[in-house]
Amino acid sequence: MTSSHAPGPPTAVVVQNTRSGGPGRVGAWLREAGLGLEVLRPYEGEALPAALDGRPLLVLGGGFLPDDDERAPWLPATRRLVAQALDDGSPVLGICLGGQLLAQVAGGSVRANHGRPEFGSTQIRLRPEADDDPLMYGLGATVPAMERHVDAITELPPGAAWLASSAACPHQAFRVGARAWGVQFHPEAEAERIAGWDREKLARGFDRERLHAEAVAHEDAAIAAWSVFTRRFAQVCAKLP
């Protein structure tokens, strides 16, 4: 385990919440940018660290609410790590569940089965606040990203920078403080993943084949934007003392 005082590039703690919910291409982009990853799988019984010791933190997605402690008993430890990172200024990237968890820990609100579900490639609209954001500036007015959620952030934390929205979900991206980002979408997910989705688990009105075709058509634009976003996060992490 690499601490913040060890020589060489920083190593981020990655909390993976489900077997199929790994870091995917986000992990590859981070490694290419020089960030080490310690991927922890608490659903398999792996313990989360008691302290980050200044390391960056990534919290990935999963079919839970941020306080769904009965089904996911590692979530209290995950929330403690997020709170610790916010207190000491360690970089955080929360994806889907991870973004919702960041919002809740920082004082926002999340609700189950709220609003219209989003599945597949979705147009993310960047807000004017994104122009000055270290990760999101210059990505374009709208960028496609993968979605798979029925729960939603209903209120951002006090003082958060509201960075992006979509037609069905207002709070697609935000920043808390200087170095903690949450996104509702899945920059790590490739279009091909949709081909393996269970049709019965899709919300009413969503057709898997159509979703797959749309995501394939949008794949190049998604990679172009979110690879830049991800590498910028690695650059933020590289500036740690």
C-alpha positions in Angstrom: 0.0 0.0 0.0 1.4 3.4 -1.0 1.1 6.2 1.4 1.1 9.9 0.6 4.7 10.1 1.9 6.1 7.3 -0.4 8.2 8.2 -3.4 6.8 7.9 -6.9 3.3 8.7 -8.3 0.3 8.8 -5.9 -1.9 5.8 -5.5 -5.7 6.2 -5.3 -8.0 4.2 -3.2 -10.8 2.8 -5.4 -14.0 1.5 -3.7 -15.7 -1.0 -6.1 -19.2 -1.8 -4.9 -20.4 -4.6 -7.1 -18.7 -7.4 -9.0 -19.5 -5.9 -12.4 -18.9 -2.3 -11.4 -15.1 -2.0 -11.8 -13.2 1.1 -12.9 -13.2 0.1 -16.6 -11.7 2.6 -19.0 -11.5 5.3 -16.3 -9.0 3.0 -14.5 -7.0 2.6 -17.7 -7.0 6.3 -18.4 -5.9 7.1 -14.8 -3.0 4.5 -15.0 -1.9 5.9 -18.4 -1.8 9.3 -16.7 0.5 8.0 -14.0 -1.9 7.4 -11.2 -1.7 4.1 -9.3 -4.9 2.4 -8.3 -5.6 0.2 -5.2 -9.0 -1.3 -6.1 -10.8 -2.6 -3.1 -13.8 -5.0 -3.3 -15.6 -4.8 0.1 -18.5 -6.8 -1.2 -16.0 -9.7 -1.2 -15.0 -9.0 2.3 -12.0 -6.8 1.6 -11.5 -4.2 4.3 -11.5 -0.5 3.5 -8.6 1.6 5.1 -9.4 3.5 8.3 -7.6 6.5 6.8 -6.7 7.8 3.4 -3.4 9.3 4.5 -3.8 12.0 1.9 -4.4 9.6 -1.0 -7.0 10.3 -3.7 -10.3 8.4 -3.5 -12.6 7.0 -6.2 -16.0 5.6 -5.3 -17.7 3.6 -8.1 -21.3 2.8 -8.8 -23.7 0.1 -7.6 -27.4 -0.6 -7.1 -27.6 0.9 -3.6 -28.5 4.2 -2.0 -25.7 6.0 -0.2 -27.0 4.8 3.2 -28.2 1.3 2.2 -26.1 -0.1 5.0 -28.1 -3.3 5.5 -27.5 -4.5 1.9 -24.0 -2.9 1.6 -22.5 -3.0 5.1 -19.3 -1.3 3.9 -21.0 2.0 3.1 -20.5 3.5 6.6 -16.7 3.1 6.1 -17.0 4.5 2.6 -18.9 7.6 3.9 -16.2 8.1 6.5 -13.5 8.0 3.9 -15.4 10.6 1.8 -15.9 12.8 4.9 -12.2 12.5 5.7 -11.2 13.5 2.1 -13.5 16.5 2.3 -11.9 17.5 5.6 -8.3 17.2 4.4 -8.7 18.2 0.8 -7.8 14.9 -0.8 -9.1 14.5 -4.4 -12.4 12.6 -4.7 -14.2 11.3 -7.8 -17.6 9.7 -7.2 -19.4 7.9 -10.0 -23.1 7.2 -9.9 -23.6 5.8 -6.4 -20.2 7.4 -5.6 -21.5 10.7 -6.7 -24.7 10.4 -4.8 -22.7 9.4 -1.7 -20.4 12.4 -2.0 -23.5 14.6 -2.3 -25.1 13.2 0.8 -22.0 13.3 2.9 -21.4 16.9 2.0 -25.0 17.9 3.0 -27.1 17.3 -0.1 -30.0 14.9 -0.6 -30.6 11.7 -2.5 -34.0 10.0 -3.2 -34.8 6.5 -4.3 -36.7 6.0 -7.6 -36.9 9.7 -8.2 -37.7 11.3 -11.5 -37.4 9.6 -14.8 -34.9 6.7 -15.0 -32.0 7.1 -17.4 -30.5 4.2 -19.3 -27.9 4.2 -22.1 -26.2 7.1 -23.9 -27.5 10.4 -22.7 -26.7 14.0 -23.7 -25.0 15.7 -20.7 -25.4 19.5 -20.9 -22.5 21.4 -19.3 -23.5 24.5 -17.4 -21.7 27.8 -17.4 -20.0 26.9 -14.1 -18.1 24.1 -16.0 -16.2 26.7 -18.0 -14.1 27.4 -14.8 -13.9 23.8 -13.6 -10.5 22.1 -13.6 -11.9 18.9 -15.1 -14.8 19.9 -17.3 -13.7 23.1 -19.0 -13.7 23.0 -22.8 -15.4 19.6 -23.2 -18.2 21.0 -25.2 -21.8 22.3 -24.7 -23.2 18.7 -24.7 -21.3 15.4 -24.3 -22.8 11.9 -24.4 -22.3 9.7 -21.4 -23.6 6.3 -20.2 -26.4 6.3 -17.7 -28.0 3.5 -15.6 -29.9 4.9 -12.6 -33.4 5.2 -11.1 -32.3 7.0 -7.9 -31.2 10.7 -8.1 -29.6 13.6 -6.2 -32.5 15.9 -5.4 -30.4 18.7 -3.7 -26.7 19.5 -4.1 -24.6 20.2 -1.0 -24.5 23.8 0.1 -21.9 25.8 -1.9 -21.4 23.0 -4.4 -20.5 24.0 -8.0 -23.3 22.7 -10.3 -21.5 21.6 -13.4 -23.9 19.6 -15.7 -27.5 18.4 -16.2 -29.5 16.3 -18.5 -33.1 16.5 -19.8 -34.3 14.0 -17.1 -31.8 14.5 -14.3 -30.7 18.0 -13.2 -27.7 17.0 -11.1 -25.4 15.2 -13.5 -22.1 16.6 -12.2 -21.0 18.8 -9.4 -17.9 19.8 -7.4 -17.6 20.2 -3.6 -14.8 22.5 -2.6 -11.7 22.5 -4.8 -11.0 18.8 -5.4 -14.1 16.6 -4.9 -16.2 15.7 -8.0 -19.4 13.7 -8.3 -21.1 12.5 -11.5 -24.4 10.7 -12.0 -23.3 9.1 -15.3 -20.7 6.4 -16.0 -17.6 7.6 -17.9 -16.0 4.2 -17.2 -18.7 2.2 -19.1 -18.3 1.2 -22.7 -21.2 1.0 -25.1 -20.7 -2.8 -25.5 -21.8 -3.3 -21.9 -25.4 -2.6 -22.9 -25.5 -5.8 -25.0 -25.3 -7.8 -21.8 -27.9 -5.9 -19.9 -30.9 -7.9 -18.6 -33.9 -6.7 -20.6 -36.2 -7.4 -17.6 -34.3 -5.0 -15.4 -34.6 -2.0 -17.8 -37.3 0.5 -17.0 -40.5 0.4 -19.0 -40.1 2.0 -22.4 -36.4 1.2 -22.9 -35.3 -1.1 -25.6 -31.9 -2.8 -25.2 -31.1 -3.0 -28.9 -31.9 0.6 -29.5 -29.9 1.7 -26.4 -26.9 -0.3 -27.6 -27.0 1.2 -31.2 -27.2 4.7 -29.8 -24.3 4.2 -27.4 -22.2 2.7 -30.2 -22.9 5.7 -32.4 -21.9 8.1 -29.5 -18.9 6.1 -28.3 -16.1 8.2 -30.0 -17.5 11.5 -28.7 -17.8 10.0 -25.2 -14.3 8.7 -25.2 -12.9 12.0 -26.5 -14.5 14.0 -23.6 -14.3 11.7 -20.6 -10.7 10.6 -21.3 -9.7 14.2 -21.0 -11.9 14.7 -17.9 -10.3 11.6 -16.3 -6.7 12.5 -17.1 -7.3 16.0 -15.6 -8.3 14.3 -12.4 -5.1 12.4 -12.4 -3.2 15.7 -12.9 -5.0 17.1 -9.8 -3.9 14.0 -7.9 -0.3 14.4 -9.1 -0.1 17.8 -7.5 -0.6 16.4 -4.0 2.2 17.4 -1.6 
